[in-house]
Amino acid sequence: MITGYSGFVGSHLVDFIRTEFEEKFSIYCLGRKEPSFPHSGWFKADLNRPEDVSFSGDFDRVFHFASALPGGSKPDFLNVNVKATKRILELLNGDTKSFLYASTGGVYQKMNQPISENDPLIGANSVDEYAKSKLEAERIIRAHSSGRFAVHICRLFFPYGLGQSKNRLIPGLAHKINTNEKIVLKGRGQMLLNPIFIQDLASALYKTLGIDNSFTLNFAGPEIVSLNEIVQTISGTLGKKALAEYAEENGGNLVGDISRMQRILGFSPVVGINEGIRRTFGNG
């Protein structure tokens, strides 16, 4: 069963499964909109009203991608990211083998070196309500499993690609460059990150289907780049100059160490930032 199947990450995973392995799976969907792709069942549910969420059935694997996104309200984060997650867990029966949760690299404190899964997390005093809600959902999932099913916590670092909303980092930068809007780059654009291209992410997520042990993994790209480099690459791809303004404030880097993901999944992302941006915003 999958939630968030019409969202950016969920829809790409569904496309990947249907293209490569459709005959192996029965896909059930939990969400507000009826799926536009062939499926085995649809449970209509508004995760903003977690008390009304209802479904039944035997699901070997659960992929939970539905989320209130950054820029939303604190009540949305509480309802969708926390309470709805708890409600879904309560409705699962004993046949579930694994529960995959799409979390965020934003749950970590920013650091100057690549961040491993054991590095410090944000605290209660963080102003990032979105990341705090994702971290709380992680805790609820682990507590609820009690060893009954494997918990797969996937902390995503800046996924990007075709079809992503402009309120996310890379498409947001592209939109501003395209419309001649000013871009303010903190830390003079020197913040480092390693975004993961959506096709790499879908391939990595599919690999989790064969794992029955619990894990927490970083999902990030193969290349560490600065915000300046990303802006320059988008600008060159679009053929438009970026109107950048630089601020001194710098809260550190957000680079995910993916060595554990590579070891456990036997998968390494291959799409670097130049190719990924070309495939996302290029005309060819």
ChimeraX attribute file (.defattr): number of C-alpha atoms within 10 A of each C-alpha:
attribute: neighborCount
match mode: 1-to-1
recipient: residues
	/A:1	22
	/A:2	23
	/A:3	23
	/A:4	19
	/A:5	27
	/A:6	21
	/A:7	16
	/A:8	19
	/A:9	23
	/A:10	21
	/A:11	20
	/A:12	21
	/A:13	23
	/A:14	20
	/A:15	16
	/A:16	17
	/A:17	18
	/A:18	17
	/A:19	10
	/A:20	10
	/A:21	11
	/A:22	14
	/A:23	9
	/A:24	9
	/A:25	11
	/A:26	12
	/A:27	20
	/A:28	19
	/A:29	24
	/A:30	25
	/A:31	19
	/A:32	16
	/A:33	15
	/A:34	16
	/A:35	16
	/A:36	8
	/A:37	12
	/A:38	11
	/A:39	14
	/A:40	10
	/A:41	15
	/A:42	18
	/A:43	18
	/A:44	16
	/A:45	20
	/A:46	17
	/A:47	26
	/A:48	20
	/A:49	13
	/A:50	20
	/A:51	13
	/A:52	12
	/A:53	18
	/A:54	14
	/A:55	13
	/A:56	9
	/A:57	13
	/A:58	11
	/A:59	19
	/A:60	15
	/A:61	20
	/A:62	24
	/A:63	21
	/A:64	21
	/A:65	21
	/A:66	24
	/A:67	24
	/A:68	22
	/A:69	15
	/A:70	14
	/A:71	12
	/A:72	11
	/A:73	12
	/A:74	14
	/A:75	12
	/A:76	19
	/A:77	24
	/A:78	22
	/A:79	20
	/A:80	24
	/A:81	30
	/A:82	25
	/A:83	22
	/A:84	24
	/A:85	23
	/A:86	17
	/A:87	17
	/A:88	19
	/A:89	16
	/A:90	11
	/A:91	13
	/A:92	16
	/A:93	13
	/A:94	11
	/A:95	13
	/A:96	17
	/A:97	17
	/A:98	24
	/A:99	25
	/A:100	23
	/A:101	22
	/A:102	21
	/A:103	27
	/A:104	21
	/A:105	24
	/A:106	20
	/A:107	22
	/A:108	21
	/A:109	17
	/A:110	19
	/A:111	15
	/A:112	12
	/A:113	13
	/A:114	17
	/A:115	20
	/A:116	16
	/A:117	18
	/A:118	9
	/A:119	11
	/A:120	13
	/A:121	16
	/A:122	16
	/A:123	13
	/A:124	9
	/A:125	8
	/A:126	11
	/A:127	10
	/A:128	16
	/A:129	19
	/A:130	23
	/A:131	23
	/A:132	24
	/A:133	24
	/A:134	27
	/A:135	22
	/A:136	15
	/A:137	24
	/A:138	22
	/A:139	12
	/A:140	16
	/A:141	22
	/A:142	17
	/A:143	11
	/A:144	14
	/A:145	16
	/A:146	10
	/A:147	11
	/A:148	13
	/A:149	20
	/A:150	21
	/A:151	25
	/A:152	27
	/A:153	21
	/A:154	21
	/A:155	23
	/A:156	21
	/A:157	23
	/A:158	23
	/A:159	23
	/A:160	24
	/A:161	21
	/A:162	16
	/A:163	14
	/A:164	18
	/A:165	15
	/A:166	13
	/A:167	13
	/A:168	15
	/A:169	16
	/A:170	22
	/A:171	21
	/A:172	15
	/A:173	22
	/A:174	24
	/A:175	16
	/A:176	16
	/A:177	22
	/A:178	16
	/A:179	10
	/A:180	14
	/A:181	14
	/A:182	13
	/A:183	16
	/A:184	14
	/A:185	19
	/A:186	16
	/A:187	16
	/A:188	17
	/A:189	21
	/A:190	18
	/A:191	19
	/A:192	21
	/A:193	22
	/A:194	25
	/A:195	28
	/A:196	25
	/A:197	27
	/A:198	25
	/A:199	22
	/A:200	20
	/A:201	23
	/A:202	19
	/A:203	17
	/A:204	20
	/A:205	22
	/A:206	14
	/A:207	14
	/A:208	18
	/A:209	18
	/A:210	9
	/A:211	14
	/A:212	15
	/A:213	13
	/A:214	17
	/A:215	17
	/A:216	18
	/A:217	25
	/A:218	24
	/A:219	32
	/A:220	27
	/A:221	29
	/A:222	20
	/A:223	16
	/A:224	17
	/A:225	18
	/A:226	16
	/A:227	20
	/A:228	15
	/A:229	16
	/A:230	21
	/A:231	22
	/A:232	15
	/A:233	18
	/A:234	27
	/A:235	18
	/A:236	16
	/A:237	18
	/A:238	18
	/A:239	12
	/A:240	15
	/A:241	14
	/A:242	22
	/A:243	14
	/A:244	18
	/A:245	12
	/A:246	13
	/A:247	12
	/A:248	11
	/A:249	11
	/A:250	13
	/A:251	13
	/A:252	16
	/A:253	20
	/A:254	24
	/A:255	27
	/A:256	27
	/A:257	20
	/A:258	22
	/A:259	14
	/A:260	16
	/A:261	20
	/A:262	16
	/A:263	10
	/A:264	13
	/A:265	17
	/A:266	10
	/A:267	16
	/A:268	19
	/A:269	20
	/A:270	15
	/A:271	19
	/A:272	17
	/A:273	23
	/A:274	16
	/A:275	13
	/A:276	21
	/A:277	24
	/A:278	17
	/A:279	16
	/A:280	21
	/A:281	15
	/A:282	14
	/A:283	8
	/A:284	6
